[in-house]
Amino acid sequence: MHKLVPLDPKTIFLLYFWGNLFVCILIFSYSLSYASTENRKKLNTFGFGKILLTLGWVFIFLRNIVPDFISINLGNTVILLGCCYETIAIISMNKTKFNKRYRIQTGLTITAILAFNIVTFSGGTISTRIIIMSLGIFAIYLPPTIGYFREKATNLFRIFYLLCYVSFEILIFMRAVYTYVFPQKNFFRQSAFDSLYSIGLFLLTLIGTIGFLLLVKEKQDLKIQKLLKDKNLFFSIIAHDLKGPLGSSLALSEILSQEIDTYSREEIKEITELLHDSNKNIYKLLENLLNWSRMQTGMIEYNPKMTELNSLIEENVKLNKNTALNKNIDLRFESTEIISAMLDKDMIDTVLRNLLTNAIKFTEQQGEIVVSLQKVNKKAEVSIRDNGIGIPLNIQEKLFKINEKVIQKGTENEIGNGLGLLLCHEFIKKHHGEIWAESKLGIGSTFKFILPLENRE
């Protein structure tokens, strides 16, 4: 019967060092060559964690060569930080609330670092330090492992990835139990268990990294498929809706070019006004198309800054005053407090502009539009209420959906197709907010959106 030959400390170090170095090269190569902007951030976080783990193992291997503070305290602290970065990248792949998970990971890491350093400075034994370190790593990797158990969307990659980290957790816990039952005097111990532990940890680390890359690729591919599907739907809507105003523009311009001499000045003015309205509709359609496509492809950058919402709303109300006055609509802004929030000014500008334009479009002469701002549950809530024609129930159900056709004419036959609302939905979603509509036919509509007061990215 063959006997397992224990691995010497040099072999263990080389195993971890070259394994982590290979993983770092693999991650950053994938990040630079294939990943999208969103996934590149996750991959870089994961890769930075692996760099810290590699650096930590270098410090540990230099034990008895460099001061103990560097090889023991600093080395293990760097390893725990590496585990924290890796798990933050892992939880970012889940659909759970990231901020809460991030705080948990940070708290667990700080606790583990403090516990290890306190034990080390108080003269704790090698076995005690190994147990504390093992339990610390176990605790750091536990929340993302549980998170994958609770994730509803399961597939082959996720199951494979979950089993890998469950095995990793079991192995780390066994290491703590084994060290407690069989205390050791030296950090590097040549035993069959330690050899199997080192080989198992190395393989699980390598397999886990490949699993993470597969998850990133799968998520990116699914996003591309959805983007292509939405793009086809969006372009079909645009193509259909452009036919009307383009046809009108073509017909009106043909009349002007061929029969202008037969019309009076008043008739020519009427035709040019119709031509202007038609071209304005075309411009708005193309503007929404451009903004939507740029948003979907990541060309519109999200740059949140602390902004006073009151001033932003007042600016948009002022810009729409003349349009409202043309229909004798009373447009006003009401707020009892000054509210500031972390937001992208250009995006929220677009949202306010679209919602105000819609409110004016669907409000009768002598109507009323009230914009209000208030703080609700630590969030800013903006409400745009009108007493216009309202929205039929069958159209309300289709609002903010790319795969639904929305057509409703304004009070003066203005064309409405819901494309602006799709853009509003995308921008609000980018802010981790919500947007919805409340309406009763013949009574009026209220569009509301809420924004977190602090940045969640």
VMD Tcl script that draws the C-alpha trace (Angstrom):
set ca {
  {0.00 0.00 0.00}
  {1.31 3.42 -0.96}
  {1.90 5.83 1.85}
  {1.08 9.53 1.39}
  {4.30 11.54 1.46}
  {3.80 14.80 3.46}
  {4.52 18.02 1.62}
  {7.41 20.13 2.88}
  {6.83 23.86 3.64}
  {8.65 24.99 0.47}
  {6.34 22.88 -1.72}
  {3.26 24.27 0.07}
  {4.46 27.84 -0.44}
  {5.23 27.28 -4.11}
  {1.83 25.62 -4.56}
  {-0.05 28.61 -3.13}
  {2.20 31.29 -4.62}
  {2.23 30.04 -8.22}
  {-1.42 29.01 -8.03}
  {-2.53 32.50 -6.91}
  {-0.17 34.17 -9.40}
  {-1.65 32.11 -12.24}
  {-5.17 32.99 -11.08}
  {-4.30 36.73 -11.02}
  {-2.99 36.59 -14.59}
  {-6.09 34.66 -15.69}
  {-8.50 37.14 -14.06}
  {-6.88 40.34 -15.29}
  {-6.40 38.93 -18.80}
  {-10.10 38.10 -18.96}
  {-11.01 41.49 -17.49}
  {-9.00 43.45 -20.05}
  {-9.87 41.39 -23.12}
  {-13.51 40.32 -22.76}
  {-15.41 41.76 -19.79}
  {-17.89 44.62 -19.98}
  {-17.34 47.79 -17.93}
  {-19.70 46.56 -15.19}
  {-18.11 43.10 -14.96}
  {-14.58 44.48 -15.21}
  {-15.04 46.18 -11.85}
  {-16.09 42.87 -10.24}
  {-13.23 40.98 -11.86}
  {-10.68 43.60 -10.76}
  {-11.98 43.39 -7.18}
  {-11.67 39.59 -7.28}
  {-8.20 39.84 -8.84}
  {-7.02 42.38 -6.25}
  {-8.11 39.94 -3.55}
  {-5.95 37.23 -5.13}
  {-2.97 39.63 -5.26}
  {-3.38 40.29 -1.53}
  {-3.56 36.54 -0.85}
  {-0.36 36.01 -2.84}
  {1.38 38.84 -0.96}
  {0.19 37.43 2.37}
  {1.66 34.03 1.58}
  {5.00 35.66 0.69}
  {5.06 37.33 4.14}
  {4.25 34.03 5.87}
  {6.95 32.14 3.97}
  {9.51 34.74 5.13}
  {8.89 33.70 8.75}
  {12.13 33.73 10.78}
  {13.74 35.85 8.04}
  {11.81 39.12 8.51}
  {10.42 40.47 11.83}
  {7.47 38.54 13.28}
  {5.19 41.58 12.99}
  {5.57 41.48 9.19}
  {5.51 37.72 8.72}
  {2.76 36.94 11.24}
  {0.57 39.96 11.93}
  {0.89 41.79 8.63}
  {0.92 38.56 6.57}
  {-2.30 37.20 8.06}
  {-3.97 40.62 8.02}
  {-3.25 40.89 4.28}
  {-4.68 37.38 3.74}
  {-7.91 38.29 5.55}
  {-8.19 41.48 3.49}
  {-7.69 39.38 0.34}
  {-10.54 37.09 1.43}
  {-12.72 40.16 2.00}
  {-12.10 41.55 -1.50}
  {-12.75 38.14 -3.06}
  {-16.07 37.69 -1.23}
  {-17.19 41.24 -2.09}
  {-16.71 40.34 -5.76}
  {-18.66 37.10 -5.20}
  {-21.66 38.77 -3.53}
  {-21.80 41.40 -6.29}
  {-22.85 38.57 -8.64}
  {-25.97 37.90 -6.55}
  {-29.27 39.80 -6.80}
  {-29.30 40.57 -3.09}
  {-28.87 44.07 -1.62}
  {-25.18 44.82 -2.06}
  {-24.75 47.59 0.54}
  {-25.94 45.41 3.41}
  {-23.79 42.48 2.30}
  {-20.79 44.79 1.87}
  {-21.12 46.04 5.46}
  {-21.38 42.47 6.75}
  {-18.20 41.42 4.90}
  {-16.33 44.49 6.13}
  {-17.48 43.90 9.71}
  {-16.49 40.22 9.67}
  {-13.07 41.04 8.22}
  {-12.32 43.76 10.79}
  {-13.44 41.43 13.60}
  {-11.22 38.60 12.33}
  {-8.21 40.93 11.95}
  {-8.64 42.36 15.45}
  {-9.14 38.91 17.01}
  {-6.03 37.49 15.33}
  {-3.79 40.46 16.23}
  {-5.02 40.53 19.84}
  {-4.27 36.82 20.24}
  {-0.83 37.26 18.61}
  {0.20 40.28 20.72}
  {-1.04 38.57 23.90}
  {1.29 35.62 23.23}
  {-1.20 33.07 21.96}
  {0.10 29.71 20.78}
  {0.53 28.77 17.10}
  {-2.47 26.42 17.37}
  {-4.66 29.21 18.78}
  {-3.60 31.57 15.99}
  {-4.32 28.93 13.32}
  {-7.77 28.23 14.83}
  {-8.61 31.96 14.96}
  {-7.39 32.44 11.40}
  {-9.33 29.41 10.10}
  {-12.55 30.49 11.82}
  {-12.07 34.05 10.54}
  {-11.76 32.87 6.93}
  {-14.71 30.51 7.47}
  {-16.84 33.41 8.76}
  {-15.86 35.72 5.86}
  {-16.82 33.16 3.20}
  {-20.02 32.04 4.98}
  {-22.38 34.93 3.94}
  {-21.72 34.62 0.17}
  {-22.05 30.83 0.41}
  {-25.42 31.17 2.16}
  {-26.37 33.83 -0.39}
  {-25.89 31.35 -3.24}
  {-28.02 28.80 -1.37}
  {-30.84 31.35 -1.14}
  {-30.53 32.53 -4.75}
  {-33.58 31.37 -6.71}
  {-31.96 31.45 -10.17}
  {-30.09 28.15 -10.27}
  {-28.17 26.63 -13.14}
  {-25.22 24.32 -13.73}
  {-22.59 27.03 -13.19}
  {-24.15 28.27 -9.96}
  {-24.53 24.74 -8.55}
  {-20.92 23.98 -9.49}
  {-19.74 27.22 -7.90}
  {-21.81 26.64 -4.76}
  {-20.48 23.10 -4.25}
  {-16.96 24.43 -4.65}
  {-17.36 27.00 -1.88}
  {-19.27 24.62 0.38}
  {-16.32 22.22 0.07}
  {-13.96 25.12 0.77}
  {-15.88 26.03 3.94}
  {-15.91 22.42 5.13}
  {-12.15 22.14 4.53}
  {-11.39 25.36 6.43}
  {-13.58 24.26 9.35}
  {-11.91 20.83 9.42}
  {-8.55 22.59 9.60}
  {-9.68 24.47 12.73}
  {-11.07 21.29 14.36}
  {-7.96 19.23 13.49}
  {-5.65 21.88 14.95}
  {-7.77 22.04 18.12}
  {-7.68 18.24 18.57}
  {-4.01 17.89 17.55}
  {-2.20 21.08 18.61}
  {1.01 21.94 16.80}
  {4.19 23.68 17.91}
  {5.40 24.78 14.47}
  {3.40 26.61 11.80}
  {4.55 24.26 9.02}
  {3.73 20.71 10.09}
  {4.44 17.71 7.92}
  {1.44 15.41 8.24}
  {-0.92 13.54 5.93}
  {-3.83 15.84 6.86}
  {-1.84 19.02 6.22}
  {-0.76 17.68 2.84}
  {-4.32 16.79 1.85}
  {-5.51 20.15 3.20}
  {-2.96 22.09 1.14}
  {-3.70 20.16 -2.06}
  {-7.47 20.43 -1.51}
  {-7.29 24.17 -0.77}
  {-5.19 24.77 -3.87}
  {-7.58 22.84 -6.14}
  {-10.70 24.48 -4.69}
  {-9.15 27.93 -5.08}
  {-8.33 27.23 -8.72}
  {-11.72 25.65 -9.48}
  {-13.54 28.44 -7.63}
  {-11.80 31.08 -9.73}
  {-12.74 29.31 -12.96}
  {-16.31 29.03 -11.65}
  {-16.36 32.78 -10.93}
  {-15.16 33.56 -14.46}
  {-17.86 31.28 -15.89}
  {-20.52 33.09 -13.83}
  {-19.28 36.46 -15.06}
  {-19.34 35.24 -18.65}
  {-22.82 33.75 -18.24}
  {-24.18 36.98 -16.73}
  {-22.62 39.02 -19.51}
  {-24.00 36.72 -22.22}
  {-27.51 36.88 -20.72}
  {-27.31 40.68 -20.64}
  {-26.21 40.73 -24.30}
  {-29.11 38.46 -25.28}
  {-31.59 40.69 -23.44}
  {-30.05 43.78 -25.00}
  {-30.40 42.33 -28.49}
  {-33.99 41.32 -27.85}
  {-34.88 44.75 -26.42}
  {-33.02 46.48 -29.22}
  {-35.05 44.64 -31.87}
  {-38.30 45.51 -30.10}
  {-37.27 49.12 -29.61}
  {-36.22 49.61 -33.20}
  {-39.44 48.05 -34.45}
  {-41.38 50.58 -32.32}
  {-39.26 53.45 -33.58}
  {-39.55 52.34 -37.21}
  {-43.33 52.17 -36.92}
  {-43.68 55.48 -35.11}
  {-41.34 57.36 -37.44}
  {-43.51 56.53 -40.45}
  {-46.27 58.91 -39.34}
  {-44.30 62.12 -38.73}
  {-41.85 61.38 -41.56}
  {-44.73 60.83 -43.98}
  {-46.34 64.07 -42.84}
  {-43.08 65.99 -43.19}
  {-42.52 64.58 -46.66}
  {-46.06 65.44 -47.79}
  {-45.99 68.96 -46.33}
  {-42.56 69.75 -47.74}
  {-43.70 68.47 -51.15}
  {-46.72 70.80 -51.03}
  {-44.49 73.76 -50.16}
  {-41.95 72.99 -52.86}
  {-44.48 72.39 -55.68}
  {-47.52 74.53 -54.88}
  {-46.27 77.36 -52.69}
  {-47.38 80.00 -55.22}
  {-51.02 78.91 -54.95}
  {-51.25 79.45 -51.16}
  {-51.77 82.63 -49.14}
  {-49.37 83.79 -46.44}
  {-51.68 82.48 -43.69}
  {-51.94 79.05 -45.37}
  {-48.17 78.84 -45.78}
  {-47.76 79.74 -42.09}
  {-50.20 76.98 -41.11}
  {-48.37 74.42 -43.26}
  {-44.95 75.39 -41.85}
  {-46.32 75.10 -38.28}
  {-47.55 71.59 -39.07}
  {-44.18 70.80 -40.62}
  {-42.42 72.13 -37.51}
  {-44.58 69.97 -35.20}
  {-43.91 66.92 -37.35}
  {-40.14 67.53 -37.32}
  {-40.25 68.14 -33.56}
  {-41.86 64.70 -33.05}
  {-39.20 63.10 -35.24}
  {-36.45 64.83 -33.27}
  {-37.90 63.68 -29.94}
  {-38.19 60.09 -31.16}
  {-34.59 60.07 -32.37}
  {-33.36 61.73 -29.17}
  {-35.07 59.07 -27.04}
  {-33.68 56.35 -29.29}
  {-30.15 57.71 -29.00}
  {-30.31 58.11 -25.21}
  {-31.85 54.67 -24.72}
  {-29.26 52.93 -26.92}
  {-26.41 54.80 -25.20}
  {-27.79 53.78 -21.82}
  {-28.07 50.12 -22.80}
  {-24.53 49.97 -24.19}
  {-23.00 51.78 -21.22}
  {-22.03 54.87 -23.23}
  {-23.89 57.13 -20.79}
  {-21.79 57.24 -17.65}
  {-23.46 57.38 -14.26}
  {-21.85 60.29 -12.37}
  {-23.75 60.93 -9.14}
  {-23.05 64.09 -7.17}
  {-24.77 65.66 -4.19}
  {-27.43 67.85 -5.83}
  {-30.23 70.00 -4.46}
  {-33.41 68.52 -5.92}
  {-35.45 71.65 -5.30}
  {-33.29 73.75 -7.64}
  {-33.25 71.01 -10.29}
  {-37.06 70.75 -10.28}
  {-37.49 74.54 -10.31}
  {-35.24 74.79 -13.39}
  {-37.33 72.24 -15.27}
  {-40.61 73.84 -14.22}
  {-39.32 77.20 -15.45}
  {-38.26 75.69 -18.80}
  {-41.76 74.23 -19.32}
  {-43.68 77.34 -18.20}
  {-44.15 78.74 -21.71}
  {-45.39 75.43 -23.11}
  {-47.87 75.19 -20.22}
  {-49.00 78.81 -20.73}
  {-49.80 78.06 -24.39}
  {-52.55 75.77 -23.03}
  {-53.35 78.08 -20.09}
  {-52.16 75.40 -17.68}
  {-51.18 76.38 -14.14}
  {-47.78 74.70 -13.61}
  {-46.24 75.07 -10.16}
  {-43.78 73.46 -7.75}
  {-44.51 72.82 -4.06}
  {-42.11 71.72 -1.33}
  {-41.83 72.41 2.40}
  {-38.14 71.49 2.78}
  {-34.83 71.60 0.94}
  {-33.78 68.09 -0.09}
  {-30.41 67.08 -1.54}
  {-29.55 63.65 -2.92}
  {-26.73 61.79 -4.66}
  {-27.83 61.77 -8.28}
  {-26.73 62.17 -11.87}
  {-28.04 65.63 -12.79}
  {-28.30 64.95 -16.54}
  {-30.30 61.74 -16.03}
  {-32.76 63.24 -13.55}
  {-33.06 66.30 -15.81}
  {-34.17 63.97 -18.61}
  {-36.67 62.23 -16.31}
  {-38.22 65.53 -15.15}
  {-38.32 66.90 -18.68}
  {-40.12 63.84 -20.05}
  {-42.63 63.66 -17.20}
  {-43.45 67.37 -17.39}
  {-43.82 67.21 -21.18}
  {-46.21 64.28 -20.83}
  {-48.22 66.03 -18.12}
  {-48.67 69.13 -20.32}
  {-49.47 66.98 -23.35}
  {-52.31 65.13 -21.61}
  {-53.79 68.08 -19.67}
  {-56.70 70.10 -21.08}
  {-56.81 73.89 -21.48}
  {-57.13 75.70 -18.10}
  {-55.73 72.62 -16.39}
  {-53.39 72.28 -13.44}
  {-50.04 70.49 -12.92}
  {-48.44 70.33 -9.48}
  {-44.90 69.10 -8.88}
  {-44.15 68.21 -5.27}
  {-41.08 67.01 -3.38}
  {-40.93 65.36 0.02}
  {-38.79 63.06 2.12}
  {-40.27 59.57 2.69}
  {-38.42 56.84 4.63}
  {-34.98 58.42 4.05}
  {-35.71 58.75 0.33}
  {-36.67 61.68 -1.86}
  {-40.09 61.32 -3.50}
  {-40.94 63.48 -6.52}
  {-44.58 63.63 -7.63}
  {-45.98 65.19 -10.83}
  {-49.80 65.40 -10.61}
  {-52.14 66.66 -13.31}
  {-55.92 66.88 -13.73}
  {-55.79 65.82 -17.37}
  {-57.47 63.09 -19.38}
  {-55.92 60.24 -17.42}
  {-54.57 56.92 -18.66}
  {-56.78 53.95 -19.61}
  {-56.19 50.85 -17.50}
  {-55.00 48.78 -20.46}
  {-52.28 51.38 -21.18}
  {-51.30 51.75 -17.50}
  {-50.33 48.08 -17.45}
  {-47.97 48.61 -20.41}
  {-46.11 51.65 -19.09}
  {-42.33 51.25 -18.54}
  {-42.28 47.96 -20.52}
  {-40.11 47.65 -23.61}
  {-42.10 44.73 -25.02}
  {-45.44 46.56 -24.95}
  {-46.84 49.05 -27.46}
  {-48.16 52.27 -25.92}
  {-50.09 54.76 -28.07}
  {-52.16 57.60 -26.65}
  {-52.85 61.00 -28.19}
  {-52.71 64.22 -26.19}
  {-55.47 66.76 -25.75}
  {-54.46 68.50 -28.98}
  {-53.67 65.29 -30.89}
  {-50.03 65.26 -29.76}
  {-48.48 61.85 -30.37}
  {-47.51 59.78 -27.32}
  {-45.79 56.41 -27.62}
  {-44.27 55.80 -24.18}
  {-40.63 55.88 -25.33}
  {-39.78 58.73 -22.96}
  {-41.15 56.70 -20.04}
  {-38.88 53.77 -20.97}
  {-35.94 56.13 -20.75}
  {-37.17 57.47 -17.39}
  {-37.43 53.92 -16.09}
  {-33.84 53.12 -17.15}
  {-32.44 56.27 -15.52}
  {-34.34 55.81 -12.26}
  {-33.31 52.14 -12.13}
  {-29.69 53.27 -12.51}
  {-30.18 55.33 -9.34}
  {-31.60 52.26 -7.51}
  {-34.93 54.07 -7.31}
  {-38.49 53.33 -8.38}
  {-40.95 55.00 -10.75}
  {-44.66 54.34 -11.13}
  {-47.94 55.92 -12.26}
  {-51.33 56.37 -10.59}
  {-54.22 57.41 -12.82}
  {-57.97 57.53 -13.21}
  {-59.50 58.04 -16.64}
  {-61.00 61.51 -16.99}
  {-59.68 62.68 -13.61}
  {-55.91 62.89 -14.06}
  {-52.58 61.15 -13.52}
  {-49.77 61.23 -10.98}
  {-46.29 60.04 -11.86}
  {-43.99 59.43 -8.92}
  {-40.37 58.40 -8.52}
  {-38.20 57.93 -5.47}
  {-34.44 58.31 -5.16}
  {-32.11 57.20 -2.34}
  {-30.62 60.21 -0.58}
  {-27.17 58.58 -0.59}
  {-25.20 56.92 -3.39}
  {-25.57 53.12 -3.45}
  {-22.89 52.34 -5.99}
}
mol new
graphics top color blue
foreach p $ca { graphics top sphere $p radius 0.5 }
foreach p [lrange $ca 0 end-1] q [lrange $ca 1 end] { graphics top cylinder $p $q radius 0.2 }
display resetview
